[in-house]
Amino acid sequence: MRRVWASVWLALVLTACGRIPEDASGIEIYLQACARCHGAELEGRIGPALGAGSDVADQPDQYYVTTITRGKGRMPSFRATLTEEQIERVIAFVRSRQIGR
């Protein structure tokens, strides 16, 4: 639990700085770039839920890559914000939460 709060704190600090470090973990990237719309627990808010049982949980990884890179609906493109490696890390984080690891 302490690690989660430390990650939340770090994400808030990074958000204040306005950029995501190259080596940020999947959870750090998610909390800074995604949680505002998809919820801190992947429960959905402005954007759809991403957690276990959500409409997108069964989509292939390429769906996430395309959506993050190009944007979709009200979701903006993160092509200029996230590297391919960061996108892979954030997808891995989302996947880990979808299967409860």
C-alpha positions as CSV (number, residue, x, y, z in Angstrom):
1,M,0.0,0.0,0.0
2,R,2.9,2.4,0.8
3,R,4.3,1.8,-2.7
4,V,0.9,2.7,-4.3
5,W,0.8,6.0,-2.3
6,A,4.4,6.7,-3.2
7,S,3.5,6.2,-6.9
8,V,0.5,8.4,-6.5
9,W,2.6,11.1,-4.9
10,L,5.2,10.8,-7.6
11,A,2.6,11.0,-10.3
12,L,1.2,14.2,-8.8
13,V,4.7,15.7,-8.7
14,L,5.3,14.7,-12.3
15,T,2.0,16.2,-13.4
16,A,2.9,19.5,-11.8
17,C,6.1,19.4,-13.8
18,G,4.2,18.7,-17.0
19,R,6.3,15.9,-18.5
20,I,6.6,12.2,-18.1
21,P,10.2,10.9,-17.4
22,E,11.5,8.5,-20.1
23,D,11.9,5.7,-17.4
24,A,8.6,6.2,-15.7
25,S,6.8,3.0,-14.7
26,G,3.5,1.9,-16.2
27,I,1.6,3.0,-13.1
28,E,3.3,6.3,-13.1
29,I,2.5,6.9,-16.7
30,Y,-1.1,5.8,-16.2
31,L,-1.6,8.0,-13.1
32,Q,-0.2,11.1,-14.9
33,A,-1.6,10.6,-18.4
34,C,-4.6,8.4,-18.1
35,A,-6.2,8.4,-14.6
36,R,-7.8,11.8,-15.0
37,C,-10.2,10.4,-17.6
38,H,-10.1,6.7,-17.0
39,G,-10.1,6.8,-13.2
40,A,-7.3,5.9,-10.7
41,E,-8.7,2.4,-10.4
42,L,-9.5,2.1,-14.1
43,E,-13.1,2.4,-13.3
44,G,-13.9,5.0,-16.0
45,R,-14.9,8.6,-15.6
46,I,-14.9,10.8,-18.7
47,G,-13.2,8.0,-20.6
48,P,-14.4,4.4,-20.5
49,A,-13.5,1.9,-17.8
50,L,-10.4,-0.1,-18.6
51,G,-10.4,-2.6,-15.7
52,A,-11.4,-6.3,-15.6
53,G,-14.8,-6.9,-17.2
54,S,-14.8,-3.6,-19.1
55,D,-15.8,-3.3,-22.7
56,V,-12.2,-3.0,-23.8
57,A,-10.6,-5.6,-21.5
58,D,-10.7,-8.2,-24.3
59,Q,-9.3,-6.0,-27.0
60,P,-5.8,-7.0,-28.3
61,D,-2.8,-4.9,-27.3
62,Q,-2.7,-3.4,-30.8
63,Y,-6.1,-1.8,-30.1
64,Y,-4.6,0.0,-27.1
65,V,-1.4,1.0,-29.1
66,T,-3.6,2.5,-31.9
67,T,-5.9,4.3,-29.5
68,I,-3.1,5.8,-27.4
69,T,-1.1,6.8,-30.4
70,R,-3.9,8.2,-32.6
71,G,-6.5,9.1,-30.1
72,K,-10.2,8.1,-30.4
73,G,-13.4,10.1,-29.9
74,R,-12.7,12.6,-27.1
75,M,-9.4,10.9,-26.2
76,P,-6.4,12.9,-27.6
77,S,-3.4,11.4,-29.3
78,F,-0.4,10.7,-27.1
79,R,1.9,10.3,-30.1
80,A,4.0,13.4,-29.2
81,T,3.8,12.7,-25.4
82,L,4.7,9.0,-25.0
83,T,7.4,6.9,-26.5
84,E,6.7,3.4,-27.8
85,E,8.3,2.0,-24.7
86,Q,6.2,4.1,-22.4
87,I,3.1,3.0,-24.3
88,E,4.1,-0.6,-23.8
89,R,4.6,-0.1,-20.1
90,V,1.3,1.6,-19.6
91,I,-0.5,-1.2,-21.5
92,A,1.3,-3.8,-19.4
93,F,0.1,-1.9,-16.2
94,V,-3.5,-1.8,-17.5
95,R,-3.3,-5.5,-18.4
96,S,-2.0,-6.4,-15.0
97,R,-5.0,-4.7,-13.4
98,Q,-7.4,-6.4,-15.8
99,I,-6.3,-9.9,-14.6
100,G,-5.8,-8.9,-11.0
101,R,-2.0,-9.2,-10.7
